Amino acid sequence: MKSQKKDREHDVETDVLLTVRDVQRLLRISNPTLSRIRADKNADFPKPIAVTTKAVRWKRADVEDWLERRKVD
């Protein structure tokens, strides 16, 4: 029973949706830098989820995975 609860809690954490501001804070970048990254096809930044016609969100897990792939060994 305990492991099922833990799995659900983990799923909730990874399904958290981030705003533009949240992504900026997580990546420690400015809005213009985020815009450049999003426009750069080679950056392979995660696609946002449109929640309204003017608001987008990103899955936290997708942004964290992208960041992890970008780290230099």
Contact map, one row per residue, 1 for C-alpha under 8 A:
1111100000000000000000000000000000000000000000000000000000000000000000000
1111110000000000000000000000000000000000000000000000000000000000000000000
1111111000000000000000000000000000000000000000000000000000000000000000000
1111111100000000000000000000000000000000000000000000000000000000000000000
1111111110000000000000000000000000000000000000000000000000000000000000000
0111111111000000000000000000000000000000000000000000000000000000000000000
0011111111100000000000000000000000000000000000000000000000000000000000000
0001111111110000000000000000000000000000000000000000000000000000000000000
0000111111111000000000000000000000000000000000000000000000000000000000000
0000011111111100000000000000000000000000000000000000000000000000000000000
0000001111111110000000000000000000000000000000000000000000000000000000000
0000000111111111000000000000000000000000000000000000000000000000000000000
0000000011111111000000000000000000000000000000000000000000000000000000000
0000000001111111000000000000000000000000000000000000000000111000000000000
0000000000111111100000000000000000000000000000000000000000111000000000000
0000000000011111110000000000000000000000000000000000000000111000000000000
0000000000000011111000000000000000000000000000000000000011110000000000000
0000000000000001111111100000000000000000000000000000000011110000000000000
0000000000000000111111100000000000000000000000000000000111000000000000000
0000000000000000011111110000001000000000000000000000000110000000000000000
0000000000000000011111111000001000000000000000000000000000000000000000000
0000000000000000011111111100000000000000000000000000000000000000000000000
0000000000000000011111111110000000000000000000000000000001000010000000000
0000000000000000000111111111111001000000000000000000000000000000000000000
0000000000000000000011111111100000000000000000000000000000000000000000000
0000000000000000000001111111000000000000000000000000000000000000000000000
0000000000000000000000111111100000000000000000000000000000000000001000000
0000000000000000000000011111110000000000000000000000000000000000000000000
0000000000000000000000011011111011000000000000000000000000000000000000000
0000000000000000000000010001111111000000000000000000000000000000000000000
0000000000000000000110010000111111100000000000000000000000000000000000000
0000000000000000000000000000011111110000000000000000000000000000000000000
0000000000000000000000000000111111111000000000000000000000000000000000000
0000000000000000000000010000111111111100000000000000000000000000000000000
0000000000000000000000000000001111111110000000000000000000000000000000000
0000000000000000000000000000000111111111000000000000000000000000000000000
0000000000000000000000000000000011111111001010000000000000000000000000000
0000000000000000000000000000000001111111101010000000000000000000000000000
0000000000000000000000000000000000111111100000000000000000000000000000000
0000000000000000000000000000000000011111111100000000000000000000000000000
0000000000000000000000000000000000000111111110000000000000000000000000000
0000000000000000000000000000000000000001111100000000000000000000000000000
0000000000000000000000000000000000001101111110000000000000000000000000000
0000000000000000000000000000000000000001111111000000000000000000010000000
0000000000000000000000000000000000001100101111100000000000000010010000000
0000000000000000000000000000000000000000000111110000000001000110010000000
0000000000000000000000000000000000000000000011111000000001000000000000000
0000000000000000000000000000000000000000000001111100000111100000000000000
0000000000000000000000000000000000000000000000111110000111000000000000000
0000000000000000000000000000000000000000000000011111111110000000000000000
0000000000000000000000000000000000000000000000001111111110000000000000000
0000000000000000000000000000000000000000000000000111111100000000000000000
0000000000000000000000000000000000000000000000000111111000000000000000000
0000000000000000000000000000000000000000000000000111111100000000000000000
0000000000000000000000000000000000000000000000000111111110000000000000000
0000000000000000001100000000000000000000000000011111011111000000000000000
0000000000000000111100000000000000000000000000011110001111100000000000000
0000000000000000111000100000000000000000000001111000000111110110000000000
0000000000000111110000000000000000000000000000010000000011111110000000000
0000000000000111110000000000000000000000000000000000000001111111000000000
0000000000000111000000000000000000000000000000000000000000111111100000000
0000000000000000000000000000000000000000000001000000000001111111110000000
0000000000000000000000100000000000000000000011000000000001111111111000000
0000000000000000000000000000000000000000000000000000000000011111111100000
0000000000000000000000000000000000000000000000000000000000001111111110000
0000000000000000000000000000000000000000000111000000000000000111111111000
0000000000000000000000000010000000000000000000000000000000000011111111100
0000000000000000000000000000000000000000000000000000000000000001111111100
0000000000000000000000000000000000000000000000000000000000000000111111100
0000000000000000000000000000000000000000000000000000000000000000011111110
0000000000000000000000000000000000000000000000000000000000000000001111111
0000000000000000000000000000000000000000000000000000000000000000000001111
0000000000000000000000000000000000000000000000000000000000000000000000111
